[in-house]
């Protein structure tokens, strides 16, 4: 599941991007995947029916 995000982050580092940018892109890759139910777009709500943000900008 998270391998996709790590792979994309590593690819960004290899092209010379800043580490913070690579980490952010790696997280976004996981959060934007609707099949992953623990975070992001497909994330399950808390008992109070609120989604928990995982990355604050």
Secondary structure, DSSP 8 states (H G I E B T S, - for coil): -THHHHHHHHHHHHTT--HHHHHHHHHHHHHT-TT--SSGGG----TTS----S---
